[in-house]
Amino acid sequence: MVGNTIELDVRDFHRRGEEPFGAIMEAVGRLGPEDAFVLINSFEPLPLYGVLAGKGFEHSAEQVAPDHWRITFKRRRKG
């Protein structure tokens, strides 16, 4: 079953010199069991992978352009 997708582009946070971690975690907190979270970022957020893996998520990352990454997080399947 496929749920909804929540997409968050945090590149403007970085341009303003702001930390997007709170907004990211707020979006993740709204996810249902079958939902996906798509993060748009200006770099690959390696530390975030560990944080969300600890919460049961797996990820796939795609570098769209030198300063444009698209990372999709989904809950790991049990079993």
N, C-alpha and C positions, 0 to 999 in steps of 0.2 A: 504494500500500500504506500502511496506517495502522498505526502502532506503538502503543506504550504512552504513557500520559500521566503525568508526574510533576508533582504539585501541591505547592506550598510556600506557606504562609501566613506572611508575615513581620511581620504587625501586632503580634504579641506581642514581637518583637525591639524594635520601636520603643517600645512601652510600657515596656519594661525599660531603655531607653536604650542598647541594643546595636546594633551595626552588622551587618546581615544579609548583607553582600556575600559573605563566605566560605561561608555556607550556600547562597546562590544559586549560586555558582560550583561548589560541590561537586555540587549537583543537576544542573546543566548538564553537568558532566563525566560523569555517569552515563547521559546520553542516548544511545540508539542512533541510527542514521541516519534512521529513520522516526518516532522518538519526538517528543512535544511536551512542552514545559515550561509549566505554568500558574503564574504568580506572582500571589498575592493580596497586595495592599499597601494602605496607607491613603492613598497619593498616587500620582500618575503618575510612574514612575521614569525621567524623561527621560534622564539620563546613562547608564543601563543599556542603553538602546536602542543607543547607539553602541558600547558595549563588546561586546554580543552580535552586532551587525551585523558587527563586525570578525572575529568567529568564525564567520560564515556564517549567521546567523539573521535571519529577518524576524519581525515581530510584529504583533499586532492587540490593541487595547486597548478595554476597555469600563468606563465608570464606572458601577458598580452603585448607589452611594449617594455622598454627599459625601465620606465617608472610607473608601470601599471600591472599589478598582480590581481588575479581573481582566485580566491581560495574558497572552496566549498567544504563545509563541515556538516557531517551527518552522524547520528548516533550509531555506535557499533552494533551490529546485529548480534544477538545472543544465540548461542547454540553451537 
